[in-house]
């Protein structure tokens, strides 16, 4: 589980390709300070398992399912990526609960500067829009962002200067692809509502409360 608060910008050092998957080697410093083999690190929002690490890099395997859901097939040596370690029990939840399970890709279709902010419009698959709510949360390349506007098959997120400096998002151009993870609370509530021929119980509502606050 992650928070969507990026700890470090890393750089793809090497990609070792297989037929439908690959091994990713990422150059970094901060996120490997207390890492162990088997730990989770979110790379552009996708939860990957550390298989090896050294003084300034770690390796992780990228499966065919992750390839299918994400924009990882577009990664190249030298590409900068957003990195975040899994949330510790005594850590602060500064963004929102992010699982690291990317739902789909989105395409940047416009960028608009507005004084100290940049508004980025993203287009994605229509089937995910039931989970995209104005003023709700979404993870874009692993970054916890608030949806400022939703229209048709697009939504807008606003990047403040601090987020622009600490992440890779403002390096993206119109036409670039980003990884998207919708707020999982909406998916959980949908499952409860769709329980066939059953009524919601207090236990169900307590589960929703627990999922919302991570308890």
FENPE-V958637 format. One line per field, one symbol per residue. phi: phi as a letter, one per 20 degrees, with the letter a starting at -180 (. if undefined). burial: + if it has 16 or more other ideal C-beta (glycine too) atoms within 10 Angstrom, else -. Layout:
phi = ???
burial = ???
This chain:
phi = .cdnefeaedcfebcdedfcbbddddeacffdfcecgnfdcedlnefcefdbbcfbacdbedefffffedeffefcfofececbfffefdeeeedbfdendfeadcdfdaccebleccedecdbfffeffedcgmedbedlnefcefebcblecbcdddegffffeceffefdgofdceccfgffffffgfffegflcdfdfffffffgfffdmd
burial = ++++++++++-++-------++-+++++--++------++++++++++-+--+---++++-+---+--++++--+---+-+++++-+-------++++++-+++++++---------+-+++-+---+--+++--++++++++++-+------++++++---+---+++--+----+++++++++---+--------------+------+----
